[in-house]
Amino acid sequence: MAALASASAAVSEVLAASSSSASKLYYTRYEHRLEQQYLPSIRALITKDLSEPYSIYVYRYFLYQWSQLCFMALDQETSSLIGVIICKLETHASISPPTSRGYIAMLAVSAAHRGHGVATSLARMAIDAMAERGADEVVLETEETNLPAIRLYERLGFFRSKKLHRYYLNGNSAYRLVLLLRSVGPDSALDLSLDDEERQLIA
Ligand SMILES: CC(C)(COP(=O)(O)OP(=O)(O)OC[C@H]1O[C@@H](n2cnc3c(N)ncnc32)[C@H](O)[C@@H]1OP(=O)(O)O)[C@@H](O)C(=O)NCCC(=O)NCCS
């Protein structure tokens, strides 16, 4: 996995530079002071491809508490947003043994920059940051029809732990994908929360 460098730069902490895509870009960790500059474009980028638009409070929920787990890919010349990943990390004490679970909430790359490894780099940075903070596992949900995302995560070592029927408001089903960073107990994400059908079955 990519190691994080920590060099200060004018805009923010520059993590890596890349010239692999059409325009040169660099990766930077999100910081609160960048909210005014980048939150509108983060929302615009994510909303574009999302079946369920999130309110500003959803973004702030993640960014206020886990800004260190949010990374952006920026255009080197214009500093405009090319890609972003937003995550959280929580310890689930009710699970046996208590498990530190990272969660990838949102990931998007602008259409013009896809297929050059930008999302792969962002995901690796986020996973590294979660691992450094003691994550046992990383989980996420993605629509079952989102093959680019599923391929990306499976290449990174995630596996499908569960199908969540009609998980999204649009009626689409999802897969829960899990990446194990260390061996965890029987109650970990492999056995995560019940989906709707299961809930009805035991209701
Ligand atoms: C899913 C998504 C984030 C992928 O972004 P991306 O930057 O294109 O992803 P990557 O470039 O890392 O990987 C995509 C492909 O490029 C290839 N690739 C990776 N690095 C590359 C490089 N340096 N040069 C050329 N191709 C490369 C990968 O092998 C991959 O190939 P595949 O299509 O066979 O899997 C993007 O399509 C997106 O924003 N979709 C809409 C939002 C979304 O669905 N988010 C995920 C929700 S969970």
The ligand as an SDF file (V2000), in Angstrom:
LIG
                    3D

 48 50  0  0  0  0  0  0  0  0999 V2000
  -15.6610    4.1000   -9.4930 C   0  0  0  0  0  0  0  0  0  0  0  0
  -14.7120    5.2820   -9.7550 C   0  0  0  0  0  0  0  0  0  0  0  0
  -14.4850    6.0190   -8.4400 C   0  0  0  0  0  0  0  0  0  0  0  0
  -13.3840    4.7550  -10.3040 C   0  0  0  0  0  0  0  0  0  0  0  0
  -12.5060    5.8630  -10.4940 O   0  0  0  0  0  0  0  0  0  0  0  0
  -11.1830    5.7600  -11.4210 P   0  0  0  0  0  0  0  0  0  0  0  0
  -10.2840    6.8520  -11.0350 O   0  0  0  0  0  0  0  0  0  0  0  0
  -11.5880    5.6540  -12.8410 O   0  0  0  0  0  0  0  0  0  0  0  0
  -10.5930    4.3530  -10.9370 O   0  0  0  0  0  0  0  0  0  0  0  0
   -9.1430    3.7960  -11.3210 P   0  0  0  0  0  0  0  0  0  0  0  0
   -8.6010    4.5660  -12.4660 O   0  0  0  0  0  0  0  0  0  0  0  0
   -8.3370    3.7110  -10.0960 O   0  0  0  0  0  0  0  0  0  0  0  0
   -9.4890    2.3360  -11.7980 O   0  0  0  0  0  0  0  0  0  0  0  0
  -10.3320    2.2190  -12.9560 C   0  0  0  0  0  0  0  0  0  0  0  0
   -9.6430    1.4610  -14.0790 C   0  0  0  0  0  0  0  0  0  0  0  0
   -8.4780    2.1360  -14.4910 O   0  0  0  0  0  0  0  0  0  0  0  0
   -7.3710    1.2200  -14.5090 C   0  0  0  0  0  0  0  0  0  0  0  0
   -6.1410    1.9040  -14.1160 N   0  0  0  0  0  0  0  0  0  0  0  0
   -5.6700    2.0350  -12.8620 C   0  0  0  0  0  0  0  0  0  0  0  0
   -4.5200    2.7190  -12.8930 N   0  0  0  0  0  0  0  0  0  0  0  0
   -4.2850    3.0430  -14.1740 C   0  0  0  0  0  0  0  0  0  0  0  0
   -3.2580    3.7510  -14.8390 C   0  0  0  0  0  0  0  0  0  0  0  0
   -2.2330    4.2870  -14.1680 N   0  0  0  0  0  0  0  0  0  0  0  0
   -3.3620    3.9130  -16.1610 N   0  0  0  0  0  0  0  0  0  0  0  0
   -4.3940    3.3740  -16.8420 C   0  0  0  0  0  0  0  0  0  0  0  0
   -5.4110    2.6900  -16.2670 N   0  0  0  0  0  0  0  0  0  0  0  0
   -5.3400    2.5300  -14.9490 C   0  0  0  0  0  0  0  0  0  0  0  0
   -7.7100    0.2050  -13.5010 C   0  0  0  0  0  0  0  0  0  0  0  0
   -7.0440   -1.0130  -13.7470 O   0  0  0  0  0  0  0  0  0  0  0  0
   -9.1880    0.1010  -13.6660 C   0  0  0  0  0  0  0  0  0  0  0  0
   -9.4600   -0.8010  -14.7010 O   0  0  0  0  0  0  0  0  0  0  0  0
  -10.7970   -1.6620  -14.7080 P   0  0  0  0  0  0  0  0  0  0  0  0
  -11.8210   -0.7930  -15.3460 O   0  0  0  0  0  0  0  0  0  0  0  0
  -10.4560   -2.8480  -15.5010 O   0  0  0  0  0  0  0  0  0  0  0  0
  -11.1440   -2.0020  -13.2880 O   0  0  0  0  0  0  0  0  0  0  0  0
  -15.3190    6.2620  -10.8050 C   0  0  0  0  0  0  0  0  0  0  0  0
  -15.7530    5.5220  -11.9290 O   0  0  0  0  0  0  0  0  0  0  0  0
  -16.4610    7.1170  -10.2700 C   0  0  0  0  0  0  0  0  0  0  0  0
  -16.2460    8.2030   -9.7440 O   0  0  0  0  0  0  0  0  0  0  0  0
  -17.7070    6.6300  -10.4360 N   0  0  0  0  0  0  0  0  0  0  0  0
  -18.8660    7.3500   -9.9490 C   0  0  0  0  0  0  0  0  0  0  0  0
  -18.9640    7.3540   -8.4250 C   0  0  0  0  0  0  0  0  0  0  0  0
  -18.9150    5.9620   -7.8560 C   0  0  0  0  0  0  0  0  0  0  0  0
  -19.4950    5.0270   -8.4190 O   0  0  0  0  0  0  0  0  0  0  0  0
  -18.2150    5.8100   -6.7350 N   0  0  0  0  0  0  0  0  0  0  0  0
  -18.0520    4.5480   -6.0390 C   0  0  0  0  0  0  0  0  0  0  0  0
  -19.1660    4.4110   -5.0550 C   0  0  0  0  0  0  0  0  0  0  0  0
  -18.8010    3.0870   -3.9380 S   0  0  0  0  0  0  0  0  0  0  0  0
  1  2  1  0
  2  3  1  0
  2  4  1  0
  2 36  1  0
  4  5  1  0
  5  6  1  0
  6  7  2  0
  6  8  1  0
  6  9  1  0
  9 10  1  0
 10 11  2  0
 10 12  1  0
 10 13  1  0
 13 14  1  0
 14 15  1  0
 15 16  1  0
 15 30  1  0
 16 17  1  0
 17 18  1  0
 17 28  1  0
 18 19  1  0
 18 27  1  0
 19 20  2  0
 20 21  1  0
 21 22  1  0
 21 27  2  0
 22 23  1  0
 22 24  2  0
 24 25  1  0
 25 26  2  0
 26 27  1  0
 28 29  1  0
 28 30  1  0
 30 31  1  0
 31 32  1  0
 32 33  2  0
 32 34  1  0
 32 35  1  0
 36 37  1  0
 36 38  1  0
 38 39  2  0
 38 40  1  0
 40 41  1  0
 41 42  1  0
 42 43  1  0
 43 44  2  0
 43 45  1  0
 45 46  1  0
 46 47  1  0
 47 48  1  0
M  END
$$$$
